[in-house]
Amino acid sequence: MINGIAFYILLFATDQWRRVVPSTWEVFPNALSTALQYLSLTFPADHSWTRYNSLQQLIYFLTIFLAAPTSILTGLMQGPAISNRLGWFGRALNRQRARSIHFLAMWWFLIFILIHVTLVFITGARVNLNMMWAGVNNSSWSGFAVLLPALVLVGVTWWWASPFTLRHARLVQRIGEVISRPFGSVTQSWDATSQLTEKDISPHFWPNGTMPRSEEFERMVENNFADYRLRIGGLVENPAEFSRAALKAMPKQEQITTHFCIQGWSGVAKWGGVPMRHILDLVKPTAEARYAVLYSLADGGDGGRYYDSHSLRNMRHELTILAYEMNGAPLSVLHGAPLRLRCENEVGFKMVKWIAAIEFVHDYADLGAGEGGYNEDHEFFGYRVPI
């Protein structure tokens, strides 16, 4: 994007914009005529050093002023923090619409590159490459003299980088976090407070995650979770166990929010459950407690109990609840019954389903691989992924 901004500035700071911005309607019939010449392999005279033909001008204009901004906008609108922040615009150009448009824009660029590179080489490779790589208009080999070392550099870098990233995945992850921190520091300060209406509820809400497979869980399902107990302990003054009935007797909070999955899909549902703030008031975390670790009754995809951790600030968020209802009905097993977390300022994998226990800890460094959660340990997800 920074490179693109520099390009736009230079384009309009000089008269180069005149080369790519059509000034008459004649560009359209002329572009069609030029396209027919290309398709018949009777290539039009090349004057691109001084001016583009109508087809080139029209395609470059659409690429620079339509496809590129569309790709950037729809890319940004897939970011949960941005989509959630923009209210009605985020709902109008929601994540799924943005994703579809972004996909079409990607295909525009792929086809543009394929045709463009093909024509570069079949309509006079040396002259074209000289214009592009050496800034001269002749048939010498000066363009190749720049292009070939550049291609070798890219190839060697790829050959080195691919095995390096596999051997040092955590290091690459840390580098990526540092690179993205300036932008992330802006979006991560935005808070998720927007709620929707019942007309926004999705007709289908995707399930996700590995289902519990223990005999203990099967017995719970058979008796409608009558013997389910939520265990809460760790650094708290009042360790406790709560039955499902006891949880339902507590203050109830309902909210209609967008669920953002890190895999790219999203959905809207109405959730009902116990505000986590109320649970904190009951168990009273100690001064040493900094994180709440939620353990699932299910294992993760690679084996081992699924868990994730949240800061106490997250637990006190106004839209953080332990949900036992979805869309006005009891929460289904498929979507996390008997109890699942709804922490609406985080993406989906942070919201543990089939909750077995909550432990308050000072640090999560000794849990799993020490990254703060099952997916953070196994799939290099970032610990903090707010919307």
C-alpha positions in Angstrom: 0.0 0.0 0.0 2.9 2.4 0.8 4.4 1.6 -2.6 1.1 2.2 -4.2 0.7 5.6 -2.5 4.2 6.6 -3.8 3.1 5.5 -7.3 0.0 7.6 -7.2 1.9 10.6 -6.0 4.5 10.3 -8.7 1.8 9.6 -11.3 0.1 12.9 -10.6 3.2 15.0 -9.7 4.3 14.4 -13.3 2.3 14.3 -16.5 2.4 10.5 -16.6 -1.2 10.2 -15.6 -2.1 11.4 -19.1 -0.8 8.1 -20.5 -3.2 6.0 -18.5 -6.3 8.2 -18.0 -8.6 8.2 -21.1 -9.6 11.7 -22.2 -12.2 10.8 -24.9 -14.9 8.1 -25.4 -13.1 7.0 -28.5 -10.9 4.8 -26.3 -13.6 2.1 -26.2 -14.1 1.4 -29.9 -10.4 1.8 -30.5 -9.7 -0.6 -27.7 -12.0 -3.2 -29.2 -10.3 -2.7 -32.6 -6.9 -3.2 -30.9 -8.0 -6.3 -29.1 -9.1 -7.8 -32.4 -5.6 -7.1 -33.9 -4.0 -8.8 -30.9 -6.3 -11.8 -31.2 -5.5 -12.1 -34.9 -1.8 -12.0 -34.0 -1.5 -8.9 -36.3 0.0 -6.8 -33.5 -0.6 -3.0 -33.7 2.4 -0.7 -34.0 4.1 -0.3 -30.7 4.5 3.3 -29.5 4.4 2.6 -25.8 7.7 4.6 -25.2 5.7 7.7 -25.8 2.0 6.7 -25.6 -0.1 3.5 -25.0 -2.6 2.3 -27.5 -6.3 2.5 -26.5 -6.4 -1.1 -25.2 -3.3 -0.7 -23.1 -4.6 2.7 -21.8 -8.0 1.3 -20.8 -6.5 -1.9 -19.1 -3.9 0.1 -17.2 -6.6 2.6 -16.1 -8.9 -0.1 -14.8 -6.0 -1.8 -13.1 -4.6 1.3 -11.4 -7.8 3.1 -10.5 -10.3 0.3 -10.1 -8.8 -3.1 -9.4 -6.0 -1.9 -7.1 -8.2 0.3 -4.8 -10.9 -2.5 -4.9 -8.4 -5.1 -3.8 -7.1 -2.9 -1.0 -10.5 -1.9 0.3 -11.9 -5.4 0.2 -8.7 -6.8 1.8 -9.1 -4.4 4.7 -12.8 -5.1 5.1 -11.9 -8.8 5.7 -10.1 -7.6 8.9 -12.5 -8.2 11.8 -11.3 -5.1 13.7 -12.0 -2.9 10.7 -15.3 -4.5 9.7 -16.6 -4.4 13.3 -15.5 -0.8 13.7 -17.3 0.6 10.6 -20.9 0.0 11.6 -23.4 0.1 8.7 -20.6 0.1 6.1 -19.1 -3.0 7.7 -22.4 -4.7 7.5 -23.1 -3.6 3.9 -19.6 -4.6 2.7 -19.5 -7.5 5.1 -16.6 -10.0 5.3 -18.2 -12.5 2.9 -19.0 -9.9 0.2 -15.6 -8.4 0.6 -14.0 -11.8 0.3 -15.9 -12.6 -2.9 -15.1 -9.2 -4.5 -11.4 -9.6 -3.4 -11.3 -13.0 -5.1 -12.5 -11.5 -8.4 -10.0 -8.7 -8.1 -7.3 -11.3 -7.6 -8.3 -13.0 -10.8 -8.1 -9.7 -12.6 -4.5 -9.3 -11.6 -3.6 -13.0 -12.4 -5.1 -12.7 -15.9 -3.5 -9.2 -16.4 -0.1 -10.5 -15.4 -0.4 -13.6 -17.6 -1.4 -11.6 -20.7 0.9 -8.7 -20.0 4.1 -10.9 -19.5 3.2 -13.0 -22.5 2.8 -9.9 -24.8 6.1 -8.5 -23.4 8.0 -11.5 -24.7 6.1 -12.1 -28.0 5.9 -8.5 -29.2 9.7 -7.7 -29.0 11.2 -8.9 -25.7 14.5 -7.0 -25.8 12.9 -3.6 -26.6 10.1 -4.1 -24.1 12.5 -5.3 -21.3 14.8 -2.4 -22.0 11.9 0.1 -21.4 10.9 -1.7 -18.2 14.3 -2.5 -16.7 16.8 -0.2 -18.2 14.7 2.9 -19.1 16.0 3.0 -22.7 14.2 2.6 -26.0 16.5 0.4 -28.1 17.1 -3.2 -28.9 20.2 -3.8 -26.8 20.6 -6.4 -24.1 20.7 -3.8 -21.3 17.2 -4.8 -20.0 18.2 -8.4 -19.7 21.4 -7.4 -17.9 19.2 -6.1 -15.1 16.3 -8.6 -15.3 18.4 -11.9 -15.1 20.3 -11.0 -11.9 17.0 -9.9 -10.4 15.4 -13.3 -11.3 18.4 -15.2 -9.9 18.2 -13.1 -6.6 14.5 -13.9 -6.2 15.2 -17.6 -7.0 18.1 -17.9 -4.5 16.1 -16.1 -1.8 13.1 -18.4 -2.3 15.4 -21.5 -2.2 16.9 -20.3 1.1 13.8 -18.9 2.7 11.5 -21.9 2.3 13.5 -24.4 4.4 14.5 -21.6 6.8 10.9 -20.8 7.6 10.1 -24.4 8.2 13.0 -24.9 10.6 12.5 -21.6 12.4 8.8 -21.1 12.3 8.5 -19.4 15.7 11.3 -16.9 14.8 9.5 -16.1 11.5 6.3 -15.6 13.5 8.0 -13.2 15.9 9.5 -11.3 13.0 6.0 -11.0 11.4 4.5 -9.8 14.7 7.2 -7.0 14.9 6.6 -6.0 11.2 2.8 -5.8 11.7 2.9 -4.2 15.1 2.6 -0.5 13.9 -0.6 -1.3 12.0 -1.8 -3.7 14.7 -1.3 -1.2 17.4 -4.0 1.0 15.7 -6.6 -1.7 15.2 -6.0 -3.5 18.5 -7.0 -0.4 20.4 -10.5 -0.6 18.8 -13.0 -2.2 21.1 -15.9 -4.5 20.1 -19.1 -2.9 21.3 -21.4 -2.9 18.3 -24.4 -5.2 18.4 -26.8 -6.1 15.7 -30.5 -6.9 15.4 -32.4 -10.1 15.0 -32.9 -9.5 11.3 -29.1 -9.8 11.0 -28.9 -13.3 12.4 -27.4 -15.7 9.9 -29.6 -18.5 8.5 -26.7 -20.9 8.9 -23.9 -20.7 11.5 -20.9 -22.9 10.7 -19.8 -25.3 13.5 -16.1 -25.7 14.0 -13.7 -27.6 16.2 -13.1 -31.3 17.3 -16.1 -32.7 19.1 -15.7 -34.2 22.6 -15.4 -38.0 22.3 -15.2 -39.2 25.9 -17.7 -41.5 27.7 -18.0 -38.8 30.4 -19.3 -36.4 27.8 -21.7 -38.9 26.3 -23.2 -39.5 29.7 -23.7 -35.8 30.1 -25.5 -35.5 26.8 -27.8 -38.5 27.7 -29.0 -36.8 30.9 -29.2 -33.3 29.3 -26.1 -32.1 31.3 -27.9 -32.5 34.6 -24.6 -33.7 36.3 -22.4 -31.1 34.5 -20.2 -29.1 36.8 -18.1 -26.0 35.8 -15.0 -26.1 38.0 -13.3 -22.8 38.7 -10.0 -22.7 40.6 -6.4 -21.5 40.6 -5.6 -18.0 41.9 -9.0 -17.3 43.3 -10.2 -16.6 46.8 -13.4 -18.7 46.4 -12.8 -21.9 44.3 -16.2 -23.1 43.1 -18.2 -25.6 41.1 -21.4 -24.6 39.3 -24.1 -26.8 37.9 -25.8 -25.9 34.7 -29.0 -25.1 36.7 -26.9 -22.8 39.0 -25.5 -21.0 36.0 -29.0 -20.4 34.6 -30.1 -19.0 37.9 -27.5 -16.3 37.7 -28.0 -12.9 36.0 -28.5 -13.5 32.2 -27.1 -11.4 29.4 -28.2 -11.5 25.7 -26.3 -10.1 22.7 -26.4 -10.3 18.9 -22.9 -10.2 17.5 -20.7 -11.2 14.6 -18.5 -14.3 15.0 -15.3 -13.9 13.1 -13.4 -17.2 12.4 -9.7 -16.9 11.6 -10.4 -19.2 8.7 -12.2 -16.4 6.9 -15.9 -17.1 7.4 -18.2 -15.2 9.7 -21.7 -15.5 11.1 -24.2 -13.6 13.3 -26.1 -15.2 16.2 -27.9 -14.2 19.4 -26.2 -15.5 22.5 -27.5 -15.8 26.0 -25.6 -16.6 29.2 -23.9 -15.5 32.4 -21.7 -12.4 32.2 -18.2 -13.4 33.1 -18.0 -10.3 35.2 -20.5 -11.9 37.6 -18.4 -15.1 37.8 -15.4 -13.0 38.7 -17.3 -11.3 41.5 -18.2 -14.7 42.9 -14.7 -16.4 42.8 -12.7 -13.2 43.3 -9.3 -13.7 41.5 -6.3 -12.8 43.6 -3.9 -9.9 42.9 -1.5 -12.4 41.3 -4.0 -13.6 38.8 -3.5 -12.2 35.3 -5.1 -14.7 33.0 -8.1 -17.0 32.9 -7.4 -20.4 31.2 -10.5 -22.2 29.9 -10.2 -25.9 29.4 -12.5 -27.8 27.0 -14.1 -31.3 27.3 -12.8 -31.8 23.8 -9.3 -32.5 22.4 -7.7 -30.4 19.7 -7.1 -31.6 16.2 -3.6 -32.9 17.0 -4.5 -34.6 20.3 -4.3 -33.2 23.8 -6.9 -31.1 25.7 -8.0 -28.0 24.0 -7.6 -24.8 26.0 -7.1 -21.0 25.6 -6.3 -18.2 27.9 -7.6 -14.7 28.2 -6.5 -11.6 30.1 -8.7 -10.6 33.1 -9.4 -7.4 31.1 -11.0 -9.6 28.4 -13.0 -11.5 31.1 -14.4 -8.2 32.4 -15.4 -7.0 28.9 -19.1 -6.1 28.7 -19.6 -8.6 25.9 -17.9 -11.6 27.5 -20.3 -14.2 28.7 -20.5 -18.0 29.3 -23.2 -18.8 26.8 -25.8 -21.6 27.3 -28.3 -20.3 24.7 -28.0 -19.6 21.0 -30.7 -17.8 19.0 -33.2 -18.2 21.8 -32.8 -21.9 22.1 -30.6 -24.1 24.4 -27.1 -24.2 23.0 -26.6 -27.3 20.8 -23.8 -29.8 21.4 -22.5 -29.0 17.9 -22.0 -25.3 18.9 -20.5 -25.9 22.3 -23.1 -27.2 24.9 -23.2 -27.3 27.8 -21.2 -24.0 27.9 -19.1 -22.0 25.6 -17.3 -18.7 25.9 -18.4 -15.6 24.0 -15.6 -13.0 24.1 -16.7 -10.7 21.3 -13.5 -8.7 21.1 -11.6 -11.8 19.9 -11.8 -14.1 16.9 -13.5 -17.5 17.1 -10.8 -19.9 18.1 -10.3 -18.0 21.3 -13.9 -18.8 22.3 -13.5 -22.2 24.0 -16.5 -24.6 23.5 -17.6 -27.5 25.8 -16.0 -25.7 28.7 -14.9 -28.1 31.5 -13.0 -25.8 33.8 -11.6 -22.3 34.3 -8.2 -21.8 36.0 -6.9 -18.4 37.0 -3.1 -18.2 36.6 -0.3 -15.6 36.8 1.3 -16.7 33.5 0.6 -19.3 30.7 4.3 -19.9 29.9 4.2 -23.4 31.5 1.0 -24.4 29.7 1.4 -26.5 26.5 4.1 -24.9 24.4 3.7 -21.7 26.3 2.0 -19.6 23.6 -1.3 -19.1 25.4 -3.6 -21.6 23.7 -3.9 -24.8 21.8 -4.0 -23.2 18.3 -1.3 -20.8 19.4 0.8 -23.8 20.3 0.1 -26.0 17.3 -0.8 -23.7 14.4 1.3 -20.5 15.0 -1.8 -18.3 15.6 -1.1 -15.1 17.4 -2.1 -14.9 21.0 -3.8 -11.6 20.7 -6.2 -11.5 17.7 -8.8 -8.9 18.6 -11.6 -7.8 16.3 
